[in-house]
Amino acid sequence: MRVARHVAAALLTAIAMLGARPAAAGDLFVDNREGDDIFDGRSQFEVNAATGPVRTIRRALQRVRPGDTVHIANHGVPYVESLEIVGARFSGGFRLEGNGAVVSGLKEVPHDAWKALPNGVWKFTPRRKAFYQLVSGDRALPEFVGAAGPAAIPAGQWAAWHGSIYYHVPPAGPALAMQAPLGFAAEEVGITLLDVDNVVIHNLELRHFRLDGVNVHDRCKNIILDQVKLVENGRAGLAVGGCSLVGIKDSEISGNRVAQVLNAEVAQTEIISTKLASAAGNPIRKTGGHVLVEGEEVRE
């Protein structure tokens, strides 16, 4: 219980400091409708040829100084990016303010990448193997687990088998069903964090990545995920490893294929007031370290 008390105390301290910013902290603005990556990102609106919002979150992260806040405009159109928060520039009060925006790892399956098989089954072979997600519109299609072959897949479901994705189209008929493009989880990770301290990610959704929505890889302390949604990723919503210390509160982690939360090595994760929906992957998979849910340690 000593470890549990230490994790809880550290998280509460970090939460209490959510509003604290260094005196020299600044703001960067991202807008995927009105922004341009030639701008400096230091204004919410275009001021002149040099000053205005950037178009991609990745470009804003390249310009971050210690203590900065990145503000993401939400126009209802996902940002299709894979992001990294790595190193000293992001330590000491960096904040990613999502405003409810979505960051997606989804790419459309090229129509000519599908191969028609008998009995309404279609085959697609992605370049990267092991972790998958097949998506229609903005929601993952149901996976049929344990298929012995394509013929066993029920209509409207998909299965991963021998490095390929097999999709059994609904009874509407192959030609009609395949007119609507399907997407697959192509980008690796929504946000990777490494070697940072005192970072807040607030009000952001990360979905449809091949591996994880958020991966706190190693040497990260006082990482707070507040009001985030980590949904329908190919492995886990949140993966925490190394000697990292992470807290997640008032959030949703759901529909991820292998686990909702994956905790490894000596990492420590505390989960507060967060929905863990396990229709797909296990709620929590712990191969090492400590995980607390509402102050109670998760046991294997």
N, C-alpha and C positions, 0 to 999 in steps of 0.2 A: 504493500500500500504506500510505501515511501515514494516509489516512482510515480504512482498515480497522483499523489498530492503535489509532487514537483511539477508534473505536466499541467495539472489544473491551475496551479499558482502562476506558472509561466504564461499560460494562455490568458488568464484573467488580467495579468499585467499588460500583455500586448493589446488586449481589447480596450483596456482603459486608456491606452495611448493612441487610439485610432485617429483622433482628431489632431494630434500633435504633428507639427511640421517644422523642419528647420527654418531659421530666419531667411536663408538664401534660397528657399525652395521656389520653384516656378511651375508654370503650367504649359502643357502641350496639348494640342487639339487635333483630333482625327475625324475626318468626315469623308465617307466613301461615296458621297454624291457631289459635294461642293469642293472637296479638297484636291490638292495636287502635291505630289512628292517633291516638287521643286521648291515649295514653300518651306519656311523654317518651323512651322507648327506652333509658333508662339502667339497666334491670335485665332480666336474662334471664327473670324470672318476674314475674307481677303481684304488687305489694306493697300498693298502695292505689289509690285512684281516679285518681291522677295518674302513678304510677310502674309501669312494666312495658314489655314489648317492643312495638314498633310492628308493624303488619301488613304494610306495604309498604316495599320498599327505598327507593323515592322519598322517603317521609316521613323515613326515617333520614338520607338525604343532605341533606335540608333542615335537619337539626339538627346536622350535623357541625361540630366545631371543629377547629382545626389539630392534626394528630397523632393524631386519633381513629382507632379501628378499628371498622368495622361488621361484626358477626357475623350471618350469615344462617342461620337454622335450616333444616334439610333434612328435610322430611317426605315426600319423594317426589312432591310436587305442585308443578308449575312456578309460578314467579312471572311473571305476564304483565305486563311493564312495559318501558318504554324509559327509560334512565337517563342522567343527565348529571353528569359530574365536571368542574366548570368553576370556575376562579378561585382566589384566594389561600387560601380556607379549606381547600382540599384539598392545598395544597403543604406540604412539610416533614414527610412521614412518614405520610400517610393510607394506610390499608390496608382493602381490601374482602376479608373472609374468607368464602368461599362454602360451605365444608363440603360440597362436592359438589353443591350445589343447582343447579337449572336455571332460567335466565331465558329466557323464550320470547316471541317476537313473533307467535305463532300466534293466529288467530281462525277460528272455524268459518264456513264458507260457508253463508249462510242457504239453507235448502232451496228457497225460492221464487226464489232468485237464479239457479238453474240453468235453462237453456232446452234442451229436448230437440231434437236434430237427427237426421237420418236415420242409419242404420247404427250405432246405439249410441253416438253421440257427443253429449256434453253441453257446453254453452257457459256460461261465467261471465265477466262483465266487471267487474273490480275498478276502483275509483275511481282509484287511482294506477297509472301505466303504467311500462313499460320494464324493471322488475326484478320477478321473480315466483318463487314456489315453491309447489307444491301438495303437500299432506301428507295421508297416511292414518295414523291412529294417532299415533305419534311419529316417523315416518320419511317423508322426502320420496319422492314417487312419481317413477319415471324419466321424464325429459323426452326427447321426440323433437325433435331439433334439425334445423332446415332444412325443416320441413314446408311444402309448397306450398299446402296447404289442409287442412281437417279430415279429408277422406277418406283422407289418407295416414298418419294417426297409427295406429300399432299398438295393439292391445288392451292395456289396462293402463298406457298411457302418456299423457302430456299434451304439449301444445305451446302456445306463445304465438304468436298470429297476429293482426295488426291490432288490438292493444290488448286482446284477450280471451284467456282461458284455455280451451282445448278439451281435454276428457278423453274418451278412448275407453274405455268401461267393459269389464271383463274378460268372457269368454264366459259367465259365470254368468247374464248377462241384465241389462238396464238396470234393471228394477224392483228386483231383489235387490241389485245392486251399489250402487245409489244410496241404499239404506236406511241404510248406515253414513255418517255425516256426514264430509265432507272439510274440511280446514282450508287456509288460505292465509297466507303471510307478510304480515302487515298492518302491524305496527309498523315504523318506519323503521330504527332502529339499536339494538342491545342496549345498549352503553355508548358515549357520546361523551365524549371528553376534550379540553379546550381550556385552554391557558394555566395548566398545573399542573406541579409539579416534585416528584419523589420520591414516586411513587404505586405501590403494589403491589396487584395483583388476584390472589388465590390461590384455587385449587380451586373454580372456578366454570365452569359450562357455559352458553354463549349460543348459541341456535339459532333458526332459522326467523324471521329478520328480513328485511324487504324489501330492505335494502341490506347492512349489515355487522353482524357480531357485535360487533366493537370497532372504533371509528373514532377514531384519534388525530389530531385535525383539524389543530392547529397550536400552536406555541409550548409544546410539552410536552417536558420533559427527565426522564431517568432514570425512565421508566415501565417497570415490570417486570410481565409476565404470567407467572405461575408455576403450573404444573399446571392450565391452563385447557383447555377444549374449545370450539372455535368451529366449529360444524357446520351445514351445510345452509342457509346464508343466501343471499339472492337475488343478491348481488353478490360479496362477499368475506368471508372469516372475519375477517381483520385488514386494515384500511386505515390507512396512515400517511401523513400529508401535512405540508405546510409545512416548518418547520425542526425537527420533532420528533425525539426520540431514544428508541427503544423496544427493549427486549429481551424475548424470549419463550423460556421454557425448560421442558423436561419436559412438553410440552403436545401437543395434537392439533388440527390444522386440516384439516378434511376435508369433502368433499361440497358445497362452496360453488359457486355456479352459474357465476360468471365467473372468479374467481381465488381461490386460498387466501390468498395475501398480495398486497396491492396497495400499492406504494410509489411516491410521487409527489413532485414538486418537489425540495426538497433534504433530504427526510427520511432518517433513518438507522435501519435495523432490523437487529438481530442475532438469529439463530435458533439455539438450542442444544438438542440432544436432543429434537427435536420432530417428530412424525409429520405429514407433508404428503401427504395422499391426494388425488389429482387425478382421480378418476373423473369428476367434473363439470368444474369450472373448472380453468384452468391452475394449476400449483403456485405460481408466483411471477410476477406481472406488474409490471415496473418501468418507469415512465415518467419517472423522475428519481430523484436521490438515490443512496443506497447500501444494499445488502442483503448481509449476511454470513450464510452457513450453515456452522456449525461452523468459523468463522474464515476461511472462503474467500469472497471477494466474488463475487456473482452477476453475470455479464456478460450483456448483451443478445445 
